[in-house]
């Protein structure tokens, strides 16, 4: 199916300022993300940024870029501005890839877009993987999701959900992962453009504000979010200096094997 990839890329990251421009091997991070997206079935790939320096770098390697406002509260709001400027039709599909995912597999980009083609009643889609380590279950930086019988998201949380009344105890957390199911949310989204236009006009949801998870705004408004197990789990993204060092080692190792 036809879809457009939009890659939000902010310069003012709190933990790692300017990270879209940080070098991984001999290329800036944003170029790695862009080139991975080009290997998907996307009809068009666009970087969305509020920073002229990032825009110039994208243009220097032949990428398409759209300058956006600097005051967007979330990546979804930034993606909506791009969809509006590109005059995309309401029924078209946009896939949002984070600008700090330099190793994102093209297969998962196609998968997210395909979910919206196969589940026509859903206007938004995302991916998950099974949680296999107890530390991840209780890590607030690992977002968990609970599904319904139709394979749609019921809720996303930084807390360990679903809570096992029989196996969990706040006074003494388990050292081994209890029986699940427990799923980690993978931060890639597909949207129908019409949903994006509605999303930016909705107020911040109470749950969104508490959890700092923008997808909860859509759930609060009754949007159905299609969810599937990722066909290929994306390698680590880049949030910190430590993440950057790990990704550089992975890229350098792949280059040595070429």
C-alpha positions in Angstrom: 0.0 0.0 0.0 1.1 3.6 -0.6 2.4 5.5 2.4 4.7 8.4 3.4 7.4 8.2 6.1 7.9 11.3 8.2 11.0 11.5 10.5 10.7 14.1 13.3 14.2 15.4 14.1 14.6 17.9 16.9 17.9 19.6 17.8 17.0 20.5 21.4 17.0 17.0 22.9 17.3 17.3 26.7 19.6 14.3 27.3 21.6 14.5 24.0 21.4 17.9 22.4 21.9 18.0 18.6 21.7 14.2 18.3 20.4 14.1 14.8 23.7 15.6 13.7 26.0 13.3 15.8 28.2 11.1 13.6 27.7 7.4 13.5 30.6 6.1 11.4 31.0 8.7 8.7 27.4 9.8 8.5 25.1 11.9 10.8 22.5 10.0 12.7 19.6 11.5 10.7 21.1 10.2 7.4 21.2 6.6 8.8 17.5 6.9 9.7 16.6 8.4 6.3 18.5 5.7 4.4 16.8 2.9 6.4 13.4 4.5 5.6 14.3 4.6 1.9 14.7 0.8 1.9 11.1 0.4 2.9 8.2 0.5 0.5 7.4 4.1 1.3 6.5 6.3 -1.7 8.1 9.3 0.0 10.4 10.0 3.0 10.5 13.4 4.6 12.5 14.7 7.6 10.5 17.1 9.8 12.6 19.5 11.7 12.5 23.0 13.4 16.3 23.4 13.0 18.0 25.0 10.0 21.2 23.1 10.5 19.5 19.8 10.4 17.6 20.8 7.3 20.8 21.8 5.6 22.4 18.5 6.4 19.4 16.5 5.1 19.5 18.5 1.9 23.3 17.9 1.6 22.8 14.2 1.3 19.8 14.6 -1.1 17.0 14.1 1.4 13.6 15.8 1.5 13.0 18.1 4.4 10.1 20.1 5.8 10.8 22.9 8.2 8.2 22.9 11.0 7.3 25.1 14.0 9.5 24.9 17.0 6.7 24.7 19.7 5.1 21.4 18.9 4.3 19.5 22.1 4.9 16.1 20.5 6.2 14.3 17.5 2.7 13.5 16.4 1.9 17.3 16.2 5.0 17.8 14.1 4.0 15.0 11.7 0.6 16.5 11.3 2.1 19.8 10.2 4.1 18.0 7.5 1.0 16.1 6.3 -0.9 19.4 6.1 1.9 21.1 4.2 2.2 18.2 1.8 -1.6 18.3 1.3 -2.0 14.6 1.9 -5.5 13.2 1.6 -7.3 12.2 4.8 -7.3 8.5 3.9 -3.5 8.4 3.2 -1.2 6.6 5.6 1.8 8.3 7.3 4.4 6.3 9.3 6.2 8.2 12.0 9.8 7.1 12.6 11.8 8.6 15.4 14.9 10.5 14.3 17.0 8.6 16.9 16.4 5.2 15.4 19.4 4.8 13.0 19.1 1.0 12.8 15.3 0.8 12.3 14.6 -2.2 10.1 12.7 -1.4 6.8 10.5 -4.5 7.5 8.8 -2.9 10.6 8.1 0.3 8.7 6.3 -1.8 6.1 4.5 -3.7 8.8 3.1 -0.7 10.5 1.7 0.7 7.3 0.3 -2.7 6.4 -1.6 -2.9 9.6 -3.7 0.1 8.6 -4.4 -1.6 5.3 -5.6 -4.8 6.9 -7.5 -3.3 9.8 -9.6 -0.7 8.1 -11.6 0.2 11.2 -8.3 1.4 12.9 -6.8 4.8 12.3 -3.6 4.3 14.1 -1.1 1.4 14.4 2.0 0.4 16.3 4.2 -2.6 17.2 5.2 -4.5 20.3 7.6 -7.2 21.4 7.4 -9.6 24.3 9.1 -8.7 27.5 11.5 -11.4 28.6 13.4 -9.7 31.5 11.9 -8.8 34.8 14.0 -5.6 34.9 12.4 -4.3 31.8 8.9 -5.0 33.2 9.6 -2.7 36.2 11.6 -0.1 34.2 9.6 3.1 33.8 11.5 3.9 30.5 10.2 0.7 29.0 6.6 1.4 27.9 4.2 -1.5 28.4 0.9 -2.1 26.6 -2.2 -4.3 27.2 -4.2 -5.6 24.3 -7.8 -6.5 23.8 -9.1 -9.6 22.0 -9.1 -7.8 18.6 -5.4 -7.0 18.8 -6.0 -3.4 19.7 -4.3 -1.4 22.4 -6.3 -1.1 25.6 -3.7 1.0 27.5 -0.1 2.0 27.5 1.8 2.7 30.7 5.3 3.1 32.2 4.0 0.9 35.0 4.2 -2.9 34.9 0.9 -3.9 33.4 -1.1 -6.1 33.6 -0.5 -6.2 37.4 -0.3 -9.7 38.8 -2.1 -9.6 42.1 -0.9 -13.1 43.1 2.8 -12.7 41.9 3.6 -9.0 42.5 4.4 -7.4 45.8 5.5 -3.8 46.1 7.5 -4.6 49.2 9.5 -7.3 47.3 9.5 -7.2 43.6 10.0 -10.6 41.8 13.5 -11.6 40.6 12.2 -13.7 37.8 9.6 -12.8 35.1 6.2 -14.2 36.1 3.8 -15.7 33.5 2.5 -13.0 31.2 1.6 -11.8 28.8 3.8 -8.7 29.1 4.6 -6.5 26.1 7.0 -3.7 25.4 5.8 -0.9 23.1 8.0 -0.2 20.1 7.8 3.5 19.4 6.9 3.5 15.7 3.4 4.7 14.6 1.2 4.6 11.5 -1.7 7.0 11.2 -4.4 7.9 8.7 -4.0 11.6 7.9 -7.5 12.4 8.9 -6.7 11.3 12.5 -3.7 13.5 12.6 -5.8 16.6 11.8 -8.2 15.7 14.6 -5.4 14.8 17.1 -3.8 18.2 17.1 -7.1 19.8 18.0 -7.7 17.6 21.0 -6.7 18.8 24.5 -3.9 16.9 26.3 -5.5 13.9 28.1 -5.2 13.5 31.8 -3.5 10.1 31.3 -1.2 11.5 28.7 -0.1 14.2 31.1 0.5 11.7 33.9 2.4 9.1 31.9 4.0 11.5 29.4 2.9 9.2 26.6 1.3 11.0 23.6 -0.5 7.9 22.3 -2.8 8.1 25.3 -4.4 11.2 23.9 -5.7 9.1 21.0 -7.0 6.3 23.3 -8.7 8.9 25.6 -10.6 10.0 22.5 -11.7 6.5 21.7 -9.3 5.9 18.7 -8.7 2.3 17.9 -5.0 1.5 17.7 -4.0 -1.7 15.9 -1.1 -3.5 17.5 1.1 -6.5 16.2 4.2 -8.3 17.3 7.1 -6.8 15.3 8.4 -9.1 12.5 11.9 -7.9 13.4 12.8 -6.2 16.7 14.5 -2.8 16.1 18.0 -2.6 17.6 18.7 0.0 20.3 17.7 3.7 19.7 19.8 6.6 20.8 18.7 8.5 23.9 22.0 8.8 25.8 25.8 8.9 25.3 25.9 5.3 26.3 23.3 4.4 23.6 25.3 6.3 21.0 28.5 4.4 21.9 26.7 1.1 21.5 25.2 2.0 18.1 28.5 3.2 16.9 30.0 -0.1 17.8 27.2 -2.0 15.9 27.6 0.2 12.8 31.4 -0.1 12.8 31.1 -3.9 13.2 28.8 -4.2 10.3 31.1 -2.0 8.2 34.0 -4.3 9.0 31.9 -7.3 7.8 31.0 -5.7 4.5 
